[in-house]
């Protein structure tokens, strides 16, 4: 699954701006970069894990047990 194909219900730039404003109000300007960094690291780890799992599946498909 590609992260760009994930439908989050964000259909317009206005809703994205609204989400950013709400996040700024909730977390504050000092915590927002840390929060964004944590989300970025989580997405990176998830992407690496899914790539590893798909490569493991490809290896088992190419070398069937007899």
KOLGU-4560 file (N, C-alpha, C; in nm, 3 decimals, padded with zeros to 5 digits):
<recs>
<n_xx: 00.085 n_yy: -00.117 n_zz: 00.000 ca_xx: 00.000 ca_yy: 00.000 ca_zz: 00.000 c_xx: 00.089 c_yy: 00.123 c_zz: 00.000 mol: A seq: 1 type: UNK>
<n_xx: 00.057 n_yy: 00.213 n_zz: -00.082 ca_xx: 00.131 ca_yy: 00.338 ca_zz: -00.091 c_xx: 00.062 c_yy: 00.443 c_zz: -00.006 mol: A seq: 2 type: UNK>
<n_xx: 00.139 n_yy: 00.524 n_zz: 00.064 ca_xx: 00.081 ca_yy: 00.625 ca_zz: 00.153 c_xx: -00.001 c_yy: 00.727 c_zz: 00.075 mol: A seq: 3 type: UNK>
<n_xx: 00.032 n_yy: 00.748 n_zz: -00.052 ca_xx: -00.045 ca_yy: 00.843 ca_zz: -00.131 c_xx: -00.181 c_yy: 00.787 c_zz: -00.170 mol: A seq: 4 type: UNK>
<n_xx: -00.197 n_yy: 00.656 n_zz: -00.168 ca_xx: -00.325 ca_yy: 00.597 ca_zz: -00.203 c_xx: -00.418 c_yy: 00.586 c_zz: -00.082 mol: A seq: 5 type: UNK>
<n_xx: -00.369 n_yy: 00.620 n_zz: 00.035 ca_xx: -00.449 ca_yy: 00.614 ca_zz: 00.156 c_xx: -00.545 c_yy: 00.732 c_zz: 00.160 mol: A seq: 6 type: UNK>
<n_xx: -00.673 n_yy: 00.705 n_zz: 00.171 ca_xx: -00.772 ca_yy: 00.811 ca_zz: 00.172 c_xx: -00.798 c_yy: 00.853 c_zz: 00.316 mol: A seq: 7 type: UNK>
<n_xx: -00.758 n_yy: 00.974 n_zz: 00.351 ca_xx: -00.776 ca_yy: 01.025 ca_zz: 00.486 c_xx: -00.896 c_yy: 01.118 c_zz: 00.498 mol: A seq: 8 type: UNK>
<n_xx: -00.969 n_yy: 01.137 n_zz: 00.393 ca_xx: -01.083 ca_yy: 01.226 ca_zz: 00.396 c_xx: -01.046 c_yy: 01.373 c_zz: 00.378 mol: A seq: 9 type: UNK>
<n_xx: -00.920 n_yy: 01.400 n_zz: 00.347 ca_xx: -00.876 ca_yy: 01.537 ca_zz: 00.322 c_xx: -00.896 c_yy: 01.563 c_zz: 00.174 mol: A seq: 10 type: UNK>
<n_xx: -01.002 n_yy: 01.635 n_zz: 00.141 ca_xx: -01.037 ca_yy: 01.651 ca_zz: 00.000 c_xx: -01.003 c_yy: 01.789 c_zz: -00.055 mol: A seq: 11 type: UNK>
<n_xx: -00.970 n_yy: 01.882 n_zz: 00.032 ca_xx: -00.942 ca_yy: 02.016 ca_zz: -00.019 c_xx: -00.829 c_yy: 02.080 c_zz: 00.062 mol: A seq: 12 type: UNK>
<n_xx: -00.764 n_yy: 02.179 n_zz: 00.004 ca_xx: -00.660 ca_yy: 02.250 ca_zz: 00.078 c_xx: -00.714 c_yy: 02.321 c_zz: 00.202 mol: A seq: 13 type: UNK>
<n_xx: -00.840 n_yy: 02.360 n_zz: 00.198 ca_xx: -00.901 ca_yy: 02.427 ca_zz: 00.312 c_xx: -00.905 c_yy: 02.336 c_zz: 00.434 mol: A seq: 14 type: UNK>
<n_xx: -00.940 n_yy: 02.209 n_zz: 00.413 ca_xx: -00.945 ca_yy: 02.117 ca_zz: 00.526 c_xx: -00.804 c_yy: 02.089 c_zz: 00.580 mol: A seq: 15 type: UNK>
<n_xx: -00.705 n_yy: 02.086 n_zz: 00.493 ca_xx: -00.567 ca_yy: 02.067 ca_zz: 00.538 c_xx: -00.520 c_yy: 02.187 c_zz: 00.621 mol: A seq: 16 type: UNK>
<n_xx: -00.553 n_yy: 02.307 n_zz: 00.579 ca_xx: -00.518 ca_yy: 02.427 ca_zz: 00.655 c_xx: -00.589 c_yy: 02.427 c_zz: 00.791 mol: A seq: 17 type: UNK>
<n_xx: -00.713 n_yy: 02.386 n_zz: 00.793 ca_xx: -00.789 ca_yy: 02.379 ca_zz: 00.918 c_xx: -00.725 c_yy: 02.279 c_zz: 01.015 mol: A seq: 18 type: UNK>
<n_xx: -00.681 n_yy: 02.165 n_zz: 00.964 ca_xx: -00.614 ca_yy: 02.065 ca_zz: 01.048 c_xx: -00.484 c_yy: 02.121 c_zz: 01.105 mol: A seq: 19 type: UNK>
<n_xx: -00.409 n_yy: 02.194 n_zz: 01.023 ca_xx: -00.283 ca_yy: 02.255 ca_zz: 01.070 c_xx: -00.309 c_yy: 02.359 c_zz: 01.179 mol: A seq: 20 type: UNK>
<n_xx: -00.413 n_yy: 02.438 n_zz: 01.164 ca_xx: -00.446 ca_yy: 02.540 ca_zz: 01.264 c_xx: -00.487 c_yy: 02.474 c_zz: 01.395 mol: A seq: 21 type: UNK>
<n_xx: -00.569 n_yy: 02.371 n_zz: 01.388 ca_xx: -00.611 ca_yy: 02.300 ca_zz: 01.509 c_xx: -00.491 c_yy: 02.235 c_zz: 01.577 mol: A seq: 22 type: UNK>
<n_xx: -00.400 n_yy: 02.175 n_zz: 01.500 ca_xx: -00.280 ca_yy: 02.115 ca_zz: 01.558 c_xx: -00.194 c_yy: 02.221 c_zz: 01.624 mol: A seq: 23 type: UNK>
<n_xx: -00.183 n_yy: 02.337 n_zz: 01.564 ca_xx: -00.105 ca_yy: 02.446 ca_zz: 01.622 c_xx: -00.165 c_yy: 02.492 c_zz: 01.754 mol: A seq: 24 type: UNK>
<n_xx: -00.296 n_yy: 02.500 n_zz: 01.760 ca_xx: -00.364 ca_yy: 02.542 ca_zz: 01.883 c_xx: -00.346 c_yy: 02.436 c_zz: 01.993 mol: A seq: 25 type: UNK>
<n_xx: -00.361 n_yy: 02.309 n_zz: 01.957 ca_xx: -00.353 ca_yy: 02.201 ca_zz: 02.056 c_xx: -00.211 c_yy: 02.182 c_zz: 02.107 mol: A seq: 26 type: UNK>
<n_xx: -00.114 n_yy: 02.171 n_zz: 02.017 ca_xx: 00.022 ca_yy: 02.135 ca_zz: 02.056 c_xx: 00.111 c_yy: 02.256 c_zz: 02.081 mol: A seq: 27 type: UNK>
<n_xx: 00.078 n_yy: 02.370 n_zz: 02.028 ca_xx: 00.160 ca_yy: 02.489 ca_zz: 02.047 c_xx: 00.275 c_yy: 02.493 c_zz: 01.949 mol: A seq: 28 type: UNK>
<n_xx: 00.332 n_yy: 02.610 n_zz: 01.930 ca_xx: 00.439 ca_yy: 02.624 ca_zz: 01.830 c_xx: 00.569 c_yy: 02.556 c_zz: 01.868 mol: A seq: 29 type: UNK>
<n_xx: 00.593 n_yy: 02.533 n_zz: 01.997 ca_xx: 00.718 ca_yy: 02.469 ca_zz: 02.038 c_xx: 00.714 c_yy: 02.317 c_zz: 02.021 mol: A seq: 30 type: UNK>
<n_xx: 00.598 n_yy: 02.257 n_zz: 02.042 ca_xx: 00.587 ca_yy: 02.111 ca_zz: 02.033 c_xx: 00.555 c_yy: 02.062 c_zz: 01.892 mol: A seq: 31 type: UNK>
<n_xx: 00.507 n_yy: 02.149 n_zz: 01.807 ca_xx: 00.466 ca_yy: 02.108 ca_zz: 01.673 c_xx: 00.579 c_yy: 02.048 c_zz: 01.590 mol: A seq: 32 type: UNK>
<n_xx: 00.701 n_yy: 02.104 n_zz: 01.589 ca_xx: 00.810 ca_yy: 02.040 ca_zz: 01.513 c_xx: 00.845 c_yy: 01.901 c_zz: 01.565 mol: A seq: 33 type: UNK>
<n_xx: 00.842 n_yy: 01.884 n_zz: 01.697 ca_xx: 00.870 ca_yy: 01.752 ca_zz: 01.755 c_xx: 00.762 c_yy: 01.652 c_zz: 01.714 mol: A seq: 34 type: UNK>
<n_xx: 00.639 n_yy: 01.696 n_zz: 01.714 ca_xx: 00.527 ca_yy: 01.611 ca_zz: 01.675 c_xx: 00.538 c_yy: 01.572 c_zz: 01.528 mol: A seq: 35 type: UNK>
<n_xx: 00.571 n_yy: 01.667 n_zz: 01.443 ca_xx: 00.588 ca_yy: 01.639 ca_zz: 01.301 c_xx: 00.704 c_yy: 01.543 c_zz: 01.275 mol: A seq: 36 type: UNK>
<n_xx: 00.813 n_yy: 01.561 n_zz: 01.349 ca_xx: 00.929 ca_yy: 01.472 ca_zz: 01.336 c_xx: 00.892 c_yy: 01.330 c_zz: 01.377 mol: A seq: 37 type: UNK>
<n_xx: 00.815 n_yy: 01.316 n_zz: 01.485 ca_xx: 00.774 ca_yy: 01.184 ca_zz: 01.532 c_xx: 00.683 c_yy: 01.116 c_zz: 01.429 mol: A seq: 38 type: UNK>
<n_xx: 00.594 n_yy: 01.191 n_zz: 01.368 ca_xx: 00.507 ca_yy: 01.135 ca_zz: 01.265 c_xx: 00.589 c_yy: 01.092 c_zz: 01.144 mol: A seq: 39 type: UNK>
<n_xx: 00.685 n_yy: 01.175 n_zz: 01.105 ca_xx: 00.772 ca_yy: 01.140 ca_zz: 00.992 c_xx: 00.852 c_yy: 01.014 c_zz: 01.018 mol: A seq: 40 type: UNK>
<n_xx: 00.906 n_yy: 01.000 n_zz: 01.138 ca_xx: 00.981 ca_yy: 00.879 ca_zz: 01.173 c_xx: 00.892 c_yy: 00.756 c_zz: 01.172 mol: A seq: 41 type: UNK>
<n_xx: 00.770 n_yy: 00.771 n_zz: 01.222 ca_xx: 00.676 ca_yy: 00.659 ca_zz: 01.223 c_xx: 00.641 c_yy: 00.616 c_zz: 01.081 mol: A seq: 42 type: UNK>
<n_xx: 00.615 n_yy: 00.711 n_zz: 00.994 ca_xx: 00.583 ca_yy: 00.679 ca_zz: 00.854 c_xx: 00.701 c_yy: 00.611 c_zz: 00.786 mol: A seq: 43 type: UNK>
<n_xx: 00.822 n_yy: 00.660 n_zz: 00.812 ca_xx: 00.943 ca_yy: 00.600 ca_zz: 00.753 c_xx: 00.960 c_yy: 00.455 c_zz: 00.800 mol: A seq: 44 type: UNK>
<n_xx: 00.942 n_yy: 00.430 n_zz: 00.930 ca_xx: 00.955 ca_yy: 00.294 ca_zz: 00.983 c_xx: 00.848 c_yy: 00.202 c_zz: 00.925 mol: A seq: 45 type: UNK>
<n_xx: 00.726 n_yy: 00.252 n_zz: 00.912 ca_xx: 00.618 ca_yy: 00.173 ca_zz: 00.855 c_xx: 00.647 c_yy: 00.138 c_zz: 00.710 mol: A seq: 46 type: UNK>
<n_xx: 00.696 n_yy: 00.235 n_zz: 00.634 ca_xx: 00.730 ca_yy: 00.212 ca_zz: 00.494 c_xx: 00.842 c_yy: 00.108 c_zz: 00.481 mol: A seq: 47 type: UNK>
<n_xx: 00.945 n_yy: 00.118 n_zz: 00.566 ca_xx: 01.055 ca_yy: 00.022 ca_zz: 00.562 c_xx: 01.007 c_yy: -00.118 c_zz: 00.600 mol: A seq: 48 type: UNK>
<n_xx: 00.917 n_yy: -00.127 n_zz: 00.697 ca_xx: 00.866 ca_yy: -00.257 ca_zz: 00.739 c_xx: 00.783 c_yy: -00.321 c_zz: 00.628 mol: A seq: 49 type: UNK>
<n_xx: 00.701 n_yy: -00.242 n_zz: 00.559 ca_xx: 00.620 ca_yy: -00.299 ca_zz: 00.452 c_xx: 00.707 c_yy: -00.339 c_zz: 00.333 mol: A seq: 50 type: UNK>
<n_xx: 00.812 n_yy: -00.262 n_zz: 00.305 ca_xx: 00.903 ca_yy: -00.300 ca_zz: 00.196 c_xx: 00.976 c_yy: -00.429 c_zz: 00.230 mol: A seq: 51 type: UNK>
<n_xx: 01.015 n_yy: -00.446 n_zz: 00.356 ca_xx: 01.083 ca_yy: -00.568 ca_zz: 00.398 c_xx: 00.989 c_yy: -00.688 c_zz: 00.386 mol: A seq: 52 type: UNK>
<n_xx: 00.864 n_yy: -00.670 n_zz: 00.430 ca_xx: 00.768 ca_yy: -00.779 ca_zz: 00.422 c_xx: 00.740 c_yy: -00.819 c_zz: 00.278 mol: A seq: 53 type: UNK>
<n_xx: 00.727 n_yy: -00.723 n_zz: 00.188 ca_xx: 00.700 ca_yy: -00.758 ca_zz: 00.048 c_xx: 00.822 c_yy: -00.823 c_zz: -00.016 mol: A seq: 54 type: UNK>
<n_xx: 00.943 n_yy: -00.784 n_zz: 00.023 ca_xx: 01.062 ca_yy: -00.849 ca_zz: -00.033 c_xx: 01.074 c_yy: -00.991 c_zz: 00.020 mol: A seq: 55 type: UNK>
<n_xx: 01.034 n_yy: -01.015 n_zz: 00.146 ca_xx: 01.034 ca_yy: -01.151 ca_zz: 00.200 c_xx: 00.934 c_yy: -01.239 c_zz: 00.126 mol: A seq: 56 type: UNK>
<n_xx: 00.820 n_yy: -01.183 n_zz: 00.091 ca_xx: 00.719 ca_yy: -01.259 ca_zz: 00.017 c_xx: 00.770 c_yy: -01.292 c_zz: -00.122 mol: A seq: 57 type: UNK>
<n_xx: 00.835 n_yy: -01.196 n_zz: -00.188 ca_xx: 00.890 ca_yy: -01.220 ca_zz: -00.321 c_xx: 00.996 c_yy: -01.329 c_zz: -00.318 mol: A seq: 58 type: UNK>
<n_xx: 01.079 n_yy: -01.332 n_zz: -00.215 ca_xx: 01.183 ca_yy: -01.435 ca_zz: -00.204 c_xx: 01.122 c_yy: -01.573 c_zz: -00.185 mol: A seq: 59 type: UNK>
<n_xx: 01.018 n_yy: -01.584 n_zz: -00.105 ca_xx: 00.956 ca_yy: -01.715 ca_zz: -00.083 c_xx: 00.881 c_yy: -01.761 c_zz: -00.208 mol: A seq: 60 type: UNK>
<n_xx: 00.827 n_yy: -01.669 n_zz: -00.286 ca_xx: 00.759 ca_yy: -01.707 ca_zz: -00.409 c_xx: 00.857 c_yy: -01.756 c_zz: -00.514 mol: A seq: 61 type: UNK>
<n_xx: 00.977 n_yy: -01.700 n_zz: -00.518 ca_xx: 01.074 ca_yy: -01.739 ca_zz: -00.620 c_xx: 01.148 c_yy: -01.867 c_zz: -00.584 mol: A seq: 62 type: UNK>
<n_xx: 01.148 n_yy: -01.906 n_zz: -00.458 ca_xx: 01.215 ca_yy: -02.028 ca_zz: -00.414 c_xx: 01.116 c_yy: -02.120 c_zz: -00.343 mol: A seq: 63 type: UNK>
<n_xx: 01.029 n_yy: -02.189 n_zz: -00.418 ca_xx: 00.931 ca_yy: -02.275 ca_zz: -00.353 c_xx: 00.997 c_yy: -02.400 c_zz: -00.295 mol: A seq: 64 type: UNK>
<n_xx: 00.943 n_yy: -02.447 n_zz: -00.182 ca_xx: 00.993 ca_yy: -02.569 ca_zz: -00.120 c_xx: 00.934 c_yy: -02.689 c_zz: -00.191 mol: A seq: 65 type: UNK>
<n_xx: 01.016 n_yy: -02.795 n_zz: -00.204 ca_xx: 00.966 ca_yy: -02.916 ca_zz: -00.272 c_xx: 00.950 c_yy: -03.028 c_zz: -00.175 mol: A seq: 66 type: UNK>
</recs>
